[in-house]
Amino acid sequence: MSGKLRFGYNKGLPSGVTTAWGCRAIVGDGFGIDVPPDRESGFGDHHTLTGYLRDHCGDAWMAKATAMFEEGEIFVGSDREITLFDDDRAAIKANPRRSYGYLYVCAYFKPRAAERIDDGEGFASLRELLDLGGHDDE
């Protein structure tokens, strides 16, 4: 790991991660998840990561966490890592860490996906990673 999250679930980050975002989310009485803007942090190109997650996951990770609390799969007093999103490029993991009111979250580009950004092709590889279209050649 080349960075550390100020807020979030650092233990959920695998080694070799160069881009990550995290937060200390509040678990409400009805198990709804709230992410205060002043309890988020990131390192590397975390703005690209959050854009990718917004486009590929949206708020589904929060809905999944809420459902897991409601169904008793996790508890605010538990110390259990859960995966809230996972595809071939990125993942979101979380753990209540026996906090009785918080959910510590980390999101990251998987190291193999990040290598594609750093392979010497620069922006072209980033375009491929995010599945962006090419330039108009008109």
FIPARO-11607 format. One line per 10 residues: number of its first residue (from 0); for each residue x, y, z of C-alpha. Coordinates in steps of 0.2 Angstrom, whole numbers, plus 5000, padded with zeros to 4 digits. Last residue first. Layout:
<marvos>
NUM	X,Y,Z  ...
</marvos>
This chain:
<marvos>
137	4932,5073,4811  4942,5061,4821  4932,5061,4837  4943,5055,4851  4940,5038,4859  4927,5032,4870  4929,5030,4888  4929,5012,4896  4936,5019,4912  4952,5008,4911
127	4954,5010,4893  4953,5029,4895  4966,5028,4909  4977,5017,4897  4976,5031,4884  4980,5044,4897  4997,5037,4902  5004,5024,4890  5019,5020,4901  5010,5005,4910
117	5005,5016,4925  4986,5016,4921  4986,4998,4917  4995,4994,4933  4980,5002,4942  4969,4988,4935  4981,4974,4942  4982,4983,4959  4963,4984,4961  4956,5001,4961
107	4951,5005,4978  4936,5008,4990  4937,5008,5009  4923,5009,5021  4922,5010,5040  4904,5009,5046  4900,5019,5061  4887,5017,5075  4892,5004,5088  4911,5005,5084
97	4914,4986,5084  4924,4988,5069  4909,4991,5058  4919,4984,5043  4918,4989,5025  4924,4984,5007  4922,4992,4990  4931,4985,4975  4938,4991,4958  4943,4985,4941
87	4936,4967,4938  4921,4970,4948  4917,4970,4967  4905,4980,4977  4899,4979,4996  4912,4967,5002  4911,4964,5020  4924,4963,5034  4918,4958,5051  4921,4966,5068
77	4903,4967,5075  4895,4979,5087  4886,4989,5073  4879,4972,5067  4881,4962,5051  4871,4949,5043  4856,4954,5054  4844,4957,5039  4843,4975,5042  4862,4977,5044
67	4865,4968,5028  4851,4978,5019  4859,4994,5024  4876,4988,5018  4868,4983,5001  4859,5000,5000  4875,5009,5003  4885,4999,4990  4871,5002,4978  4873,5021,4979
57	4881,5022,4962  4890,5006,4957  4897,5008,4940  4896,5027,4936  4898,5033,4954  4912,5020,4957  4921,5026,4941  4919,5044,4947  4925,5040,4964  4940,5031,4957
47	4944,5046,4946  4944,5057,4961  4954,5045,4971  4969,5047,4959  4982,5043,4973  4975,5045,4990  4958,5047,4998  4948,5054,5012  4930,5056,5018  4924,5061,5035
37	4921,5079,5032  4909,5075,5018  4898,5066,5030  4893,5049,5023  4876,5043,5029  4871,5025,5029  4853,5020,5034  4852,5006,5047  4835,5013,5054  4844,5020,5069
27	4858,5027,5057  4874,5020,5053  4887,5034,5051  4900,5032,5037  4919,5034,5041  4925,5036,5024  4938,5029,5011  4945,5032,4994  4959,5022,4986  4973,5023,4973
17	4990,5015,4973  4985,4998,4980  5000,4986,4980  4995,4978,4996  4976,4975,4999  4966,4988,5007  4953,4982,5019  4964,4986,5034  4964,5004,5030  4945,5005,5033
7	4941,5023,5031  4945,5041,5037  4963,5047,5035  4966,5034,5022  4984,5028,5020  4995,5028,5005  5007,5017,4995  5000,5000,5000
</marvos>
